[in-house]
């Protein structure tokens, strides 16, 4: 994965991406570190969007677990499974 600075991307736009091979994901980084991913759209857009959403959800979970751990809250696997089951049951009731 290539990294391009936000400043370079803002000032040079697509010219900043010329050296990046087609289809490669790009990490845009600012002074405070990584900021954005530029993800190419290739092939089945629906599948790629689903994979991107899954990756974003995992990143959000990792962030929330770190925050919970830092605040002294412990989240157990069985509690997570129960919450998922409750959400799925509620969704089924709405659909049925």
Residue pairs with C-beta under 8 A, 6 or more apart in sequence:
1 24
1 25
1 26
1 27
2 19
2 20
2 24
2 26
2 27
3 26
3 27
3 28
3 29
4 16
4 17
4 20
4 26
4 27
4 28
4 29
5 28
5 29
5 30
6 28
6 29
6 30
6 35
6 36
7 30
8 16
9 16
9 17
9 28
17 26
17 38
20 26
22 40
23 40
23 42
24 40
25 37
25 38
25 39
25 40
26 37
26 38
27 34
27 36
27 37
27 38
28 34
28 35
28 36
28 37
28 38
29 35
39 48
39 52
41 48
42 48
65 75
68 74
68 75
